[in-house]
Amino acid sequence: MKVLVAVDLSTSTQKVITAVELIAKAMSAKVLLLHVAEPDPDFVGWEAGPNTVRDSQTEVFHKQHRHLQEIANNLRLKGVDTTALLIQGATADVILEKASKIKANMIVVGSHGRGMAYQVIVGSVSEVVVRKSECPVLVVPTHNTS
């Protein structure tokens, strides 16, 4: 079984990882841990602009990559076959494309539980993934319920 797990590297990521660890161990699943780095709208490319802008963007990607690898290593230490991948792009589209490419049996995403106004204006990655996915999607609530 292949499980694609999309994480945003926020403080809520641990709730998603806890759920995935249980699933992966119970089903002897291989986990592809995916973080989609959203493009900075002010970043025009590696060739254009001053070096400080490129250096700043590079540092952001390195930090995200290190964090993602740390999560993957922790899962491996717990016996979960895990591969980590960082891709830049439109979050929902990248998740769906990667799930299709690896023939994922399940996608796991978190939901911050933001209000209706936020979803109308900004949208919800988990909602788009659920609506367009060709495989089952587990949405882990990551918001505080208290």
C-alpha positions as CSV (number, residue, x, y, z in Angstrom):
1,M,0.0,0.0,0.0
2,K,1.2,3.5,-0.8
3,V,0.1,6.5,1.2
4,L,0.9,10.1,0.1
5,V,1.0,12.4,3.1
6,A,0.8,16.1,2.5
7,V,2.2,18.3,5.3
8,D,2.5,22.0,5.6
9,L,5.2,21.9,8.3
10,S,3.1,24.1,10.7
11,T,2.6,23.2,14.3
12,S,-0.4,21.0,13.3
13,T,1.8,18.7,11.2
14,Q,2.4,16.4,14.2
15,K,-1.3,15.5,14.4
16,V,-1.2,14.4,10.8
17,I,2.1,12.4,11.3
18,T,0.6,10.7,14.4
19,A,-2.4,9.5,12.4
20,V,-0.2,8.3,9.5
21,E,2.1,6.4,11.7
22,L,-0.8,4.3,13.0
23,I,-2.1,3.7,9.5
24,A,1.3,2.9,8.0
25,K,2.1,0.4,10.7
26,A,-1.3,-1.3,10.7
27,M,-1.2,-1.7,6.9
28,S,2.5,-2.1,6.2
29,A,2.2,1.0,4.0
30,K,5.0,2.9,2.3
31,V,4.7,6.6,3.0
32,L,5.6,9.4,0.7
33,L,5.8,12.5,2.8
34,L,5.2,15.6,0.7
35,H,5.6,19.2,1.4
36,V,4.5,21.7,-1.3
37,A,6.5,24.9,-1.1
38,E,4.3,27.6,-2.5
39,P,5.9,30.0,-4.9
40,D,6.7,33.4,-3.5
41,P,4.7,35.8,-5.7
42,D,7.5,38.4,-5.5
43,F,10.1,35.9,-6.5
44,V,10.7,36.2,-10.3
45,G,13.2,33.4,-10.8
46,W,16.7,32.3,-10.1
47,E,18.3,34.3,-12.9
48,A,16.5,37.6,-12.2
49,G,16.8,39.9,-9.2
50,P,19.6,40.6,-6.7
51,N,21.5,37.8,-5.0
52,T,20.0,38.6,-1.6
53,V,16.5,37.6,-2.9
54,R,17.8,34.3,-4.3
55,D,19.7,33.6,-1.1
56,S,16.7,34.3,1.0
57,Q,14.5,32.0,-1.0
58,T,17.1,29.3,-1.0
59,E,17.4,29.5,2.8
60,V,13.6,29.1,3.1
61,F,13.7,26.0,0.9
62,H,16.7,24.6,2.9
63,K,14.9,25.0,6.2
64,Q,11.7,23.4,4.9
65,H,13.8,20.5,3.4
66,R,15.6,19.9,6.7
67,H,12.3,20.0,8.7
68,L,10.7,17.5,6.2
69,Q,13.7,15.2,6.4
70,E,13.6,15.3,10.2
71,I,10.0,14.2,10.2
72,A,10.8,11.4,7.7
73,N,13.7,10.2,9.8
74,N,11.6,10.0,12.9
75,L,9.0,7.9,11.0
76,R,11.8,5.6,9.8
77,L,13.1,5.2,13.3
78,K,9.6,4.0,14.3
79,G,9.6,1.4,11.5
80,V,7.7,3.2,8.8
81,D,9.1,3.0,5.2
82,T,9.2,6.7,4.4
83,T,10.4,8.9,1.5
84,A,10.3,12.7,1.8
85,L,9.8,15.1,-1.1
86,L,9.6,18.8,-1.4
87,I,8.1,20.3,-4.5
88,Q,7.3,23.9,-5.4
89,G,3.9,24.6,-6.9
90,A,0.2,25.0,-6.4
91,T,-0.5,22.9,-3.3
92,A,-3.6,20.9,-4.3
93,D,-2.5,20.4,-7.9
94,V,0.9,19.0,-6.8
95,I,-0.7,16.7,-4.2
96,L,-3.1,15.3,-6.8
97,E,-0.4,15.0,-9.5
98,K,2.0,13.2,-7.2
99,A,-0.7,10.8,-5.9
100,S,-1.6,9.9,-9.4
101,K,2.0,9.5,-10.5
102,I,2.9,7.1,-7.6
103,K,-0.5,5.4,-7.8
104,A,-1.3,6.2,-4.2
105,N,-3.9,4.0,-2.4
106,M,-4.6,6.9,0.0
107,I,-3.9,10.6,0.5
108,V,-3.7,12.0,4.0
109,V,-4.0,15.7,4.6
110,G,-4.7,18.0,7.5
111,S,-7.5,20.5,7.9
112,H,-7.0,23.6,10.0
113,G,-10.8,24.0,10.4
114,R,-10.9,27.6,9.4
115,G,-14.2,29.3,8.9
116,M,-16.4,29.6,5.9
117,A,-15.3,33.2,5.1
118,Y,-11.7,32.0,4.8
119,Q,-12.6,29.1,2.6
120,V,-14.7,31.3,0.3
121,I,-11.8,33.9,-0.1
122,V,-8.7,31.7,0.0
123,G,-10.1,28.2,-0.5
124,S,-9.2,24.9,1.2
125,V,-6.5,22.5,0.0
126,S,-8.1,19.6,1.7
127,E,-11.5,20.4,0.1
128,V,-10.0,20.5,-3.4
129,V,-8.0,17.2,-2.8
130,V,-11.2,15.4,-1.5
131,R,-13.2,16.7,-4.4
132,K,-10.7,15.8,-7.2
133,S,-8.8,12.8,-5.8
134,E,-9.0,9.4,-7.6
135,C,-8.2,7.6,-4.4
136,P,-9.6,7.7,-0.8
137,V,-8.6,10.8,1.2
138,L,-8.2,10.9,5.0
139,V,-8.6,14.4,6.4
140,V,-7.1,14.8,9.8
141,P,-8.5,17.6,11.9
142,T,-5.6,19.6,13.2
143,H,-7.5,22.6,14.8
144,N,-8.0,22.8,18.6
145,T,-11.4,21.5,19.6
146,S,-11.3,23.0,23.1
